[in-house]
Structures are given as structure tokens and as C-alpha cells.
Amino acid sequence: MKKGVSFEIESLGDTVIPNTASTASYFKFHSDSERVLYHHLLSKFQGEVDEQGLPAGFEVAGPRENIFFQGEKCRAAILTCGGLCPGLNAVIRGIVLQLWYFYHCKQIFGVRYGYNGLRNDSEEIVKLNPDWVRDIHSVGGTMLGTSRGAPPVDEMVNKLEALKVDMLFIIGGDGSMRGGHAIWQEVRRRGLQLAVIGVPKTIDNDIPYVHRSFGYETAVKEAAKVVNAAHVESRGAPYGIGLVKLMGRYSGYITANAVLASGNADFCLIPESPFELEGDNGLFALVKERLRRRRQVVIVVAEGAGQQFFRREELIKDASGNTKPGDIGAYLRDRLNTHFLDVGFPVTLKYIDPSYIIRSTPPNFSDKIYCDHLARAAAHAAMAGKGGMLIGNWHGHLTHVPMSALEGEVRQVDLQSDFWFSVLENTRQPYIIGPSVCVAD
């Protein structure tokens, strides 16, 4: 937690409309005063207190007894941004069904191709209903389409005003949440009654204050299959090397978990842990030692690892303004082949980059259920008039997290954690791949 970060959630005003389910005695409502502690260990949370002297924590997500909007008179809009991820359609479906049946909101728009669908000259808005979304949760990708980048904020808010939208649901990654925060700030500046709610989407699982992002479990399962395939390929040739590049620009969660799920990798290279190629304890030497001993090696690398091998000024940026990492998979493939050719050590290297296959995979059953929970929590938050926030996941609870809290933060693998040490124990690679490190057995 960054010093000075506030977890307080903004809202459009007082909630005075009784929730449509308030007559059901069995229904559990949540209060804004309910909190999920940021630190769950006693030794930690006593040192993290807010301005009132209370332990830092998040609002619990879920339905409120009194709400801000009257569902029958509401207009909602949903958009998806950034790269594909398993579960996008399941989230869209969950929001539509929750708004339609629980809150009786029958005016729901699907914005085509992300924020670019809010341009003045954008494609026609899609009208969503239960029939439109009935089966989409079992389909990969997003039926609304997606894109990177965005038009000016005032142009997007003008479009939302013209559509008379009362609540906007943004399904996207950290860049999309920054865009949502900018929209929320413009909404507040204009004094509009427009809720802005985010459902965080990142296949890398790297959004702060979100322990698990939707689609991540599916992605790890599919990635582990690829690692197993690389293991089979490397075993099928003398001195075989299986090299797999997985997603993860800034965080190595999917790579590390795929390595653990597979159990067939010898090296796990992630952005958080720099490594060297040359030297007695560099990657080349470690790979050669493993090949001599086991006659095969499997290397799994995250796309953001090893960026010190690239000149930053030569890297390009995507439409969202993010610097695209250098292609570490192709780089390692070429350097490994060249190195072993130069030293007269014949290897057979098979390189696999399954990123787009994994991204477009339909969600598994666990992710479908999780997507539905996230979607319903987002609908509850919007109906309560909250804004500038996203649905988080902390210590097993869905929570409300201000979009502003994400600024300048990235969730990364803790190299001192039990999780990372389990990876090292599984691969038997040294803690540091580089000079002055003992070679692991």
C-alpha cells in the first residue's frame, strides 16, 4: 500500500430509493461502513490507519438497502477495452442480467470497440437484452469488440450525455481504469448524475488491490498445457530445449503459476527478477549444465522479462501510449541457438508463443462463476450511485476500490514470498541467474 492512498469511495449523492429486494427478509444487504482490512495479519494492520485512526480497508461490495437510481428509468452502457481475456462476454452477460431482472433496468447499451465507441462519429450503439447475451458467456473474446486508446475525455462524456447514460461500466485493464477515472473526474466537474464503475480485466493479474482478475485461472490452465507441450517437444530430441513465452509485461504471475501447475519447467524468467545470459552462472551456463545432466530443458519466460537487453528508444508504443516490451522470446531463441552453435554444443530448440490462443480461450467454469459475481457487484455499486471505482478482490471478498488508488502502482510477484520460493524449489533454479551465484542441482 502506497503511503497517502485513500480507499474512500465517492458517490453521486444520498441513497433514498428503497432497493427492489428490500421486502425479501432473507436478502443480505451491505453497509458502506463494512470494511475488508487491507492487512489481515494482526502484526501488520495496526500500523496502517486512516485519518480517523481506523485500520485501512475497503468497502465490501454487494447490494445496498437504499439506492440512488430508479432502475426503470435508468440507462446503462457497457464497453470493453484493451486486449482479449477469457471471460469478457461472461461479465457483459452478468451485468445485463443483473440490471434487467433485479433492478428492472431495460435500457442497456453496448458500446462497440472500447472507448473509441464513444467518439462523435463512432459506430451505432448496440441495444442489449437477455436474449442478446444468453449464450455469450461460453464464447471467447468480446461480442462488443475492443480497442486500445481513446478520444479526448470531453468528447466521450459529451457522447454519454447525448445518450442520456446514467451508469457506465468499463471492463478493462489498468489503462482502461485510468481512462475511467478521467471520465469520472469530468463527470464530477460537470455535475452530472453518471456512475462510472470498472470491472478490472488483466490476463497478467497485475492490478493492485485485486488478488485475482477474471480469466486468470483459465489462462493459467491453458498456459500450463503449453509448458507441458514444450516438455514433450524437448524430450523428443537429443539436447532439446523447449522455450515458451507467456503474457506478463510487468508481472510474472501467469508465468510463475503456469510453471507450478505444469511442474515441467527448469527455468522461470519474470520481469521482477533480472537475469544475465553470460558468465559462469548466467542462463547459458545453467542451461548447458542441465542439458548435460538431463538432456532436455524447458524455459518459460514472461513477455516483460529481460528488457535490459533492449534499447528503450527502439521500442514502440501501443495505441494506449504504453511502451511495448521487446520480444524476449524471439531474442532468447536466437541467442540460445547462436550460443550453442558457437560453442559446438548441438541443441534442438522449439519455441512456442501461445499468447493469442490463450487470450481468446472461453472461460472455464470457475471463471464463469467469478465473472458473474464481479458483474453483479458492479451493478449493485452503480445502482447505489457510486463512481470512480472498480470491483476489487481482497482476502476472499469482493470490494470497492477507487480508481485513483491504482495510480503509479503495479501488482508484482514478491521475490521474498513463499509463492516465489515455491517456484524456485520447483524449477531448482538459483535465486539469481547471473554472477556469483551457486549453480542449483
C-alpha positions as CSV (number, residue, x, y, z in Angstrom):
1,M,0.0,0.0,0.0
2,K,1.4,3.3,-1.1
3,K,1.6,6.0,1.6
4,G,-1.2,8.5,1.4
5,V,-3.6,6.3,-0.6
6,S,-7.2,6.7,0.3
7,F,-9.7,3.9,-0.2
8,E,-12.8,6.1,0.3
9,I,-15.4,5.8,-2.4
10,E,-17.1,8.8,-4.0
11,S,-20.8,8.8,-4.8
12,L,-23.3,10.9,-6.7
13,G,-25.4,11.7,-3.6
14,D,-27.7,10.3,-0.9
15,T,-29.3,6.9,-1.5
16,V,-33.0,7.4,-0.7
17,I,-34.7,4.9,-3.0
18,P,-35.6,1.5,-1.3
19,N,-33.9,-1.4,-3.1
20,T,-36.3,-3.5,-5.1
21,A,-35.4,-6.5,-3.0
22,S,-35.8,-4.8,0.4
23,T,-39.1,-6.7,1.1
24,A,-37.3,-10.0,1.0
25,S,-36.3,-10.8,4.6
26,Y,-33.8,-13.3,3.5
27,F,-31.7,-10.9,1.4
28,K,-28.5,-9.7,2.9
29,F,-27.6,-6.1,2.3
30,H,-24.2,-4.5,2.9
31,S,-23.4,-1.2,4.6
32,D,-20.8,1.3,3.4
33,S,-19.3,1.0,6.9
34,E,-18.4,-2.6,6.4
35,R,-14.7,-3.0,5.6
36,V,-12.3,-5.6,4.5
37,L,-9.0,-4.9,6.2
38,Y,-6.0,-4.1,3.9
39,H,-3.8,-6.1,6.2
40,H,-5.2,-9.4,7.5
41,L,-2.3,-10.1,9.9
42,L,-2.5,-8.5,13.4
43,S,1.2,-7.6,13.3
44,K,0.6,-5.6,10.1
45,F,-2.7,-3.7,10.2
46,Q,-2.1,-1.9,13.5
47,G,0.5,0.2,11.7
48,E,-1.8,1.2,8.8
49,V,-4.6,3.5,9.9
50,D,-6.6,6.2,8.2
51,E,-7.3,9.8,9.2
52,Q,-9.9,8.6,11.8
53,G,-7.3,6.2,13.3
54,L,-9.1,3.1,11.9
55,P,-7.3,0.3,10.2
56,A,-7.1,0.8,6.4
57,G,-9.6,-1.2,4.5
58,F,-12.1,-1.4,1.6
59,E,-15.8,-1.1,1.3
60,V,-17.5,-4.5,1.0
61,A,-19.1,-4.9,-2.4
62,G,-22.7,-6.0,-2.7
63,P,-26.3,-4.7,-2.7
64,R,-27.3,-1.8,-0.6
65,E,-30.7,-1.4,1.2
66,N,-31.2,2.0,-0.3
67,I,-30.1,3.0,-3.8
68,F,-29.5,6.2,-5.8
69,F,-31.1,5.3,-9.2
70,Q,-34.6,4.1,-10.0
71,G,-34.0,1.1,-12.2
72,E,-37.0,1.5,-14.5
73,K,-35.8,5.0,-15.5
74,C,-32.1,4.2,-15.9
75,R,-29.9,4.0,-18.9
76,A,-26.7,1.9,-18.7
77,A,-23.8,1.5,-21.1
78,I,-21.1,-1.2,-21.2
79,L,-17.8,-1.2,-23.0
80,T,-14.7,-3.5,-23.2
81,C,-11.2,-2.2,-23.7
82,G,-7.7,-3.5,-24.3
83,G,-6.5,-7.0,-25.1
84,L,-8.7,-10.0,-25.1
85,C,-9.1,-12.1,-22.0
86,P,-11.2,-15.2,-21.1
87,G,-14.5,-14.1,-19.5
88,L,-15.2,-10.7,-21.1
89,N,-18.5,-11.9,-22.5
90,A,-19.4,-13.5,-19.2
91,V,-19.0,-10.2,-17.4
92,I,-21.1,-8.4,-20.1
93,R,-23.8,-11.1,-19.6
94,G,-23.8,-10.8,-15.9
95,I,-24.2,-7.0,-15.9
96,V,-27.1,-7.2,-18.3
97,L,-28.9,-9.9,-16.5
98,Q,-28.5,-8.2,-13.1
99,L,-29.7,-4.8,-14.3
100,W,-32.6,-6.3,-16.3
101,Y,-34.1,-8.8,-13.8
102,F,-33.0,-7.4,-10.4
103,Y,-33.2,-3.7,-11.0
104,H,-35.7,-3.7,-13.9
105,C,-33.3,-1.5,-16.0
106,K,-34.3,-2.3,-19.6
107,Q,-32.3,0.4,-21.4
108,I,-28.8,-1.1,-21.7
109,F,-26.4,-0.1,-24.4
110,G,-23.3,-1.9,-25.7
111,V,-20.6,0.4,-26.8
112,R,-18.6,-1.0,-29.8
113,Y,-14.8,-1.2,-29.7
114,G,-14.0,0.2,-26.3
115,Y,-13.5,3.9,-25.7
116,N,-13.4,4.5,-29.4
117,G,-17.1,3.7,-29.4
118,L,-17.6,7.0,-27.6
119,R,-16.2,9.1,-30.5
120,N,-18.6,11.6,-32.1
121,D,-18.5,9.5,-35.3
122,S,-18.4,6.0,-33.7
123,E,-20.4,3.0,-34.8
124,E,-24.1,2.6,-33.8
125,I,-24.6,1.6,-30.2
126,V,-25.9,-1.9,-29.6
127,K,-29.1,-2.4,-27.5
128,L,-28.5,-5.3,-25.1
129,N,-31.1,-7.6,-23.5
130,P,-31.2,-11.1,-22.0
131,D,-31.8,-12.7,-25.4
132,W,-28.7,-10.9,-26.9
133,V,-26.4,-12.1,-24.1
134,R,-28.0,-15.6,-23.4
135,D,-25.1,-17.8,-24.6
136,I,-22.2,-15.4,-24.9
137,H,-20.6,-16.4,-21.6
138,S,-19.4,-19.6,-23.3
139,V,-17.7,-17.8,-26.1
140,G,-14.1,-16.3,-26.1
141,G,-13.3,-12.7,-26.9
142,T,-15.9,-9.9,-26.6
143,M,-19.1,-9.6,-28.6
144,L,-18.8,-5.8,-28.2
145,G,-15.4,-5.6,-29.7
146,T,-12.4,-3.9,-28.2
147,S,-9.6,-1.5,-28.9
148,R,-6.8,0.5,-27.4
149,G,-6.5,4.2,-27.0
150,A,-9.3,6.7,-26.5
151,P,-10.7,10.0,-27.9
152,P,-10.5,13.1,-25.7
153,V,-12.3,12.8,-22.4
154,D,-14.7,15.7,-23.1
155,E,-15.7,14.1,-26.3
156,M,-16.5,10.8,-24.6
157,V,-18.5,12.5,-21.8
158,N,-20.4,14.5,-24.5
159,K,-21.4,11.2,-26.1
160,L,-22.5,9.7,-22.8
161,E,-24.6,12.9,-22.2
162,A,-26.1,12.7,-25.6
163,L,-27.1,9.1,-25.0
164,K,-28.5,10.1,-21.6
165,V,-26.5,7.4,-19.9
166,D,-26.8,7.1,-16.1
167,M,-24.2,4.5,-15.5
168,L,-21.1,3.4,-17.4
169,F,-19.5,0.0,-16.9
170,I,-15.9,-0.2,-18.1
171,I,-14.3,-3.7,-18.5
172,G,-10.6,-3.3,-18.9
173,G,-7.1,-3.2,-17.5
174,D,-5.1,-0.5,-15.6
175,G,-5.0,1.8,-18.6
176,S,-8.8,1.5,-19.0
177,M,-9.2,2.3,-15.3
178,R,-7.1,5.4,-15.7
179,G,-9.5,6.4,-18.6
180,G,-12.4,5.7,-16.4
181,H,-11.0,7.9,-13.6
182,A,-10.6,10.7,-16.1
183,I,-14.2,10.3,-17.3
184,W,-15.3,10.3,-13.6
185,Q,-13.4,13.5,-12.9
186,E,-15.1,15.2,-15.9
187,V,-18.5,13.9,-14.8
188,R,-17.9,15.4,-11.4
189,R,-16.7,18.7,-12.9
190,R,-19.9,19.0,-14.9
191,G,-22.1,17.9,-12.0
192,L,-23.6,15.0,-14.0
193,Q,-25.5,12.2,-12.4
194,L,-23.5,9.4,-14.0
195,A,-22.0,6.5,-12.2
196,V,-18.6,5.1,-13.5
197,I,-17.8,1.6,-12.5
198,G,-14.9,-0.6,-13.5
199,V,-14.5,-4.3,-13.7
200,P,-10.7,-4.9,-13.8
201,K,-9.5,-7.1,-16.6
202,T,-5.9,-8.2,-16.9
203,I,-4.7,-11.6,-18.0
204,D,-1.4,-10.7,-16.2
205,N,-3.2,-10.5,-12.8
206,D,-1.2,-7.3,-12.1
207,I,-3.9,-4.8,-11.0
208,P,-3.2,-3.5,-7.5
209,Y,-5.7,-4.4,-4.7
210,V,-7.1,-7.3,-6.8
211,H,-5.9,-10.7,-5.7
212,R,-7.4,-12.4,-8.7
213,S,-8.6,-11.0,-12.0
214,F,-11.2,-12.8,-14.1
215,G,-10.0,-15.1,-16.8
216,Y,-6.7,-15.6,-15.0
217,E,-7.5,-19.1,-13.8
218,T,-8.4,-20.1,-17.4
219,A,-5.2,-18.5,-18.7
220,V,-3.0,-20.4,-16.2
221,K,-4.6,-23.7,-17.1
222,E,-4.1,-23.1,-20.8
223,A,-0.6,-21.9,-20.3
224,A,0.3,-24.9,-18.3
225,K,-0.7,-27.1,-21.2
226,V,1.7,-25.2,-23.4
227,V,4.5,-25.7,-20.9
228,N,3.7,-29.5,-20.9
229,A,3.8,-29.4,-24.7
230,A,7.3,-27.8,-24.6
231,H,8.4,-30.5,-22.2
232,V,7.3,-33.2,-24.6
233,E,9.0,-31.5,-27.5
234,S,12.3,-31.1,-25.7
235,R,12.2,-34.7,-24.6
236,G,11.8,-35.9,-28.2
237,A,15.2,-34.7,-29.4
238,P,18.8,-35.0,-28.1
239,Y,19.6,-31.9,-26.0
240,G,16.2,-30.5,-26.6
241,I,15.2,-27.0,-25.4
242,G,11.6,-26.0,-25.1
243,L,11.1,-22.3,-24.9
244,V,7.7,-20.8,-24.0
245,K,6.9,-17.1,-23.9
246,L,3.8,-16.1,-21.9
247,M,2.0,-12.9,-21.0
248,G,3.2,-10.5,-18.3
249,R,4.5,-7.1,-19.2
250,Y,5.3,-6.0,-15.6
251,S,4.3,-9.0,-13.5
252,G,5.2,-12.7,-13.6
253,Y,2.1,-14.2,-12.0
254,I,0.8,-16.1,-15.0
255,T,4.3,-17.4,-15.9
256,A,5.1,-18.5,-12.4
257,N,1.7,-20.2,-11.8
258,A,1.9,-21.9,-15.2
259,V,5.3,-23.3,-14.1
260,L,3.9,-24.5,-10.8
261,A,0.8,-26.0,-12.5
262,S,2.9,-27.8,-15.0
263,G,5.8,-28.9,-12.9
264,N,7.8,-29.5,-16.0
265,A,9.9,-26.3,-16.3
266,D,13.5,-25.8,-15.5
267,F,13.6,-22.0,-15.6
268,C,11.0,-19.4,-14.9
269,L,12.0,-15.9,-16.0
270,I,9.9,-13.0,-14.9
271,P,10.1,-9.2,-15.0
272,E,10.6,-8.9,-11.3
273,S,13.8,-11.0,-11.3
274,P,16.5,-9.7,-13.7
275,F,18.8,-12.3,-15.2
276,E,22.0,-12.5,-17.2
277,L,22.9,-14.7,-20.2
278,E,26.7,-14.8,-20.0
279,G,29.1,-15.9,-17.2
280,D,29.6,-18.9,-15.1
281,N,26.2,-18.7,-13.5
282,G,24.3,-17.0,-16.4
283,L,21.5,-18.6,-18.3
284,F,23.7,-20.1,-21.0
285,A,25.8,-21.9,-18.4
286,L,22.9,-23.1,-16.4
287,V,21.1,-24.4,-19.5
288,K,24.2,-26.2,-20.6
289,E,24.6,-27.9,-17.3
290,R,21.0,-29.1,-17.3
291,L,21.3,-30.4,-20.8
292,R,24.4,-32.4,-20.0
293,R,22.7,-33.9,-16.9
294,R,19.1,-34.4,-18.1
295,R,19.4,-34.0,-21.9
296,Q,16.4,-31.6,-22.0
297,V,15.5,-28.2,-20.7
298,V,12.2,-26.2,-20.6
299,I,12.4,-22.4,-20.2
300,V,9.3,-20.3,-19.5
301,V,9.7,-16.5,-19.9
302,A,7.2,-13.7,-19.3
303,E,7.0,-11.1,-22.1
304,G,8.3,-8.3,-19.9
305,A,11.3,-10.2,-18.6
306,G,14.9,-9.4,-19.7
307,Q,14.1,-5.9,-21.0
308,Q,17.6,-4.8,-20.2
309,F,18.7,-6.5,-23.4
310,F,16.7,-3.9,-25.5
311,R,17.2,-0.2,-26.1
312,R,14.2,1.6,-24.8
313,E,14.4,4.2,-27.6
314,E,13.9,1.5,-30.2
315,L,10.8,0.1,-28.6
316,I,7.4,1.2,-30.0
317,K,4.2,2.2,-28.1
318,D,0.7,0.8,-28.5
319,A,-2.4,2.9,-29.1
320,S,-2.8,3.4,-25.3
321,G,0.6,5.0,-25.1
322,N,2.2,2.0,-23.3
323,T,5.7,1.0,-24.3
324,K,5.6,-2.5,-25.9
325,P,8.2,-4.7,-24.4
326,G,11.0,-6.1,-26.7
327,D,10.3,-9.6,-27.9
328,I,12.2,-11.5,-25.3
329,G,11.0,-14.9,-26.6
330,A,12.5,-14.4,-30.1
331,Y,15.6,-12.8,-28.6
332,L,16.3,-15.8,-26.3
333,R,15.5,-18.2,-29.1
334,D,18.1,-16.6,-31.4
335,R,20.7,-16.0,-28.6
336,L,20.4,-19.6,-27.4
337,N,20.7,-21.1,-30.9
338,T,23.7,-18.9,-31.7
339,H,25.5,-19.5,-28.4
340,F,25.3,-23.3,-28.6
341,L,26.2,-23.3,-32.3
342,D,29.3,-21.2,-31.4
343,V,30.5,-23.5,-28.6
344,G,29.9,-26.6,-30.7
345,F,27.1,-28.0,-28.5
346,P,24.2,-29.2,-30.8
347,V,20.8,-28.4,-29.5
348,T,17.2,-28.7,-30.9
349,L,15.2,-25.7,-29.8
350,K,11.4,-25.5,-30.1
351,Y,9.9,-22.0,-29.5
352,I,6.2,-21.6,-28.6
353,D,4.3,-18.3,-28.2
354,P,0.7,-19.1,-27.4
355,S,-0.4,-15.7,-26.2
356,Y,-3.3,-15.1,-28.7
357,I,-4.6,-18.6,-28.3
358,I,-4.8,-18.2,-24.5
359,R,-6.3,-14.7,-24.7
360,S,-9.2,-15.9,-27.0
361,T,-10.0,-19.0,-25.0
362,P,-13.5,-19.3,-23.5
363,P,-13.5,-19.1,-19.7
364,N,-13.6,-22.3,-17.6
365,F,-16.5,-22.9,-15.2
366,S,-14.7,-21.3,-12.2
367,D,-14.0,-18.1,-14.2
368,K,-17.6,-18.1,-15.5
369,I,-18.9,-18.1,-11.9
370,Y,-16.4,-15.5,-10.8
371,C,-17.3,-13.2,-13.8
372,D,-20.9,-13.4,-12.7
373,H,-20.0,-12.4,-9.2
374,L,-18.0,-9.4,-10.4
375,A,-20.7,-8.3,-12.8
376,R,-23.4,-8.4,-10.2
377,A,-21.2,-6.5,-7.7
378,A,-20.6,-3.8,-10.4
379,A,-24.4,-3.5,-11.0
380,H,-25.0,-3.1,-7.3
381,A,-22.4,-0.4,-7.0
382,A,-23.7,1.6,-9.9
383,M,-27.3,1.5,-8.7
384,A,-26.1,2.8,-5.4
385,G,-24.7,5.8,-7.2
386,K,-21.0,5.1,-6.6
387,G,-18.4,6.2,-9.1
388,G,-14.8,6.4,-10.0
389,M,-14.3,2.9,-8.6
390,L,-13.7,-0.7,-9.6
391,I,-14.6,-4.0,-8.1
392,G,-11.7,-5.5,-6.2
393,N,-10.9,-8.8,-4.7
394,W,-9.2,-8.8,-1.3
395,H,-8.8,-11.6,1.2
396,G,-11.6,-13.6,-0.4
397,H,-14.1,-10.7,-0.5
398,L,-15.3,-8.5,-3.4
399,T,-14.6,-4.9,-2.6
400,H,-14.9,-1.3,-3.8
401,V,-11.6,0.2,-4.8
402,P,-11.2,3.9,-6.0
403,M,-9.7,4.1,-9.5
404,S,-7.4,6.8,-8.2
405,A,-5.7,4.3,-5.9
406,L,-4.2,2.5,-8.9
407,E,-2.1,5.5,-9.9
408,G,1.6,4.7,-10.0
409,E,1.2,1.1,-8.7
410,V,1.6,-2.3,-10.3
411,R,1.0,-5.6,-8.5
412,Q,4.1,-7.7,-8.8
413,V,5.5,-11.0,-7.6
414,D,7.2,-10.6,-4.2
415,L,10.6,-12.3,-4.6
416,Q,10.7,-12.9,-0.8
417,S,7.4,-14.6,-0.7
418,D,6.6,-18.3,-0.2
419,F,5.0,-18.2,-3.6
420,W,8.2,-17.3,-5.4
421,F,10.3,-19.7,-3.3
422,S,7.9,-22.5,-4.3
423,V,8.7,-21.6,-8.0
424,L,12.5,-21.8,-7.2
425,E,12.1,-25.1,-5.4
426,N,10.0,-26.5,-8.3
427,T,12.4,-25.5,-11.1
428,R,15.6,-25.8,-8.9
429,Q,16.9,-22.6,-10.5
430,P,19.1,-20.3,-8.4
431,Y,17.6,-17.2,-6.7
432,I,19.6,-15.0,-9.1
433,I,20.6,-16.1,-12.6
434,G,23.9,-14.2,-13.0
435,P,27.4,-13.7,-11.5
436,S,28.4,-15.0,-8.1
437,V,25.6,-17.5,-7.7
438,C,25.9,-21.1,-7.0
439,V,24.5,-23.5,-9.6
440,A,21.5,-25.4,-8.4
441,D,21.3,-29.2,-8.6
